[in-house]
Amino acid sequence: MIRVRGERIRRADPRWQDLGLTLLVQIATTIPFVVPRDPLDSPATWPAYALTTLGNAPLVWRRRAPVAAIFGMVAAGTLYTLALDGPGQPLPYAPLIGVYTMALLCPARVRIAMGAALTALILASVALNTGTARELLFALFVFAAAYALGRLQYTRQAYTQAVEARAAELERANRIEAEQAAGRERARIAREMHDILSHAVSIMIVQAEAGPVAVRRAPERAEAAFDAIAETGRDAMAQLRTMLGVLRADGAARPQAAPRSPQPGIGELAGLLERVRGSGLRVSYERTGAVRALPGALEATVHRVVQEALTNVVKHAGASAVSVRLEYGARALTVTVTDDGRGPGSAGAGGGSGAGAGAGGGHGLIGIRERAAAHGGTARYGLGPGGLGFSLRVVLVTSPLEVGS
């Protein structure tokens, strides 16, 4: 409770703070006028009290004009000492607060000049009063203490401002980083959606176009084509449901939320290739080298790369056969997809290095290149063996140290 009230006072309007401080000092300087006094002491008169009040009034504008406020207090105190014989004060409250404010707010050249002037005034005041070394040392000590407190408060405020500025900078940096992360996540989701929908729709279109012909010539093949369409649609819906389920807020309780299954990996390539075979395309699949389990993210990338490559073959290549080859190396996995179709267009001829232009002219090859780069690898494409067809070769680094470098 005390801390909360102190924080409210600190955040209040400085003018109200100074007015409250002035009233507090006025109460302190009123005490010698109202307490019982020795008959031999100086009388407590109204003119003396009025001049004391006048000496406290400059505290109201101590922040706006600290030097002028100090001179106003000194002038009132000098007039009080020379013209009136009123009650004395235990401490020069107002001048001490004025020196504290001057040390806190004024630049060095003003502080040096005011220090010299106040030292001369203290020497003169002590000489006119008791002229003792005790009074002189006490006066110099209390004013030096007020000055030191002002400088300490200045240092504290500067440190606090630096910390707040640093915190604000970190907050801005975190916000920018969060926005960039959200952008990267949106791009990743867009790639996933593109891969899922493009592959599924391409297979379904091919099967649907072949369906009427098969109905007339081979009804059993027509039934298989329609089954393939249904299976492809169900698989695409399952993958989309999984992806959209991940996007739901973790804190929102949804009793019928979609189950979150792992991303498809190398193990699911067999089902993918089987659906492509259903479109009439001959598909061969081979794994060589030290076949082993790989991290889930890397396997998901392999699946999406092969899926996108096969989608391009079905949509654009006009091929009759395609081969998929995974070569497991010591530090890298090489994915090669080759078909016997029309080959790359003029934009992609000559073997680019992961360029976005290619057989389809779309964004599929750009997505493949980005997936490969995320694992420290590369993506190249061009003419197939013997200058026929189209070949895509993606190298993915399997060693975490290699990816980090």
Disulfide bonds with the S-S distance in Angstrom:
none
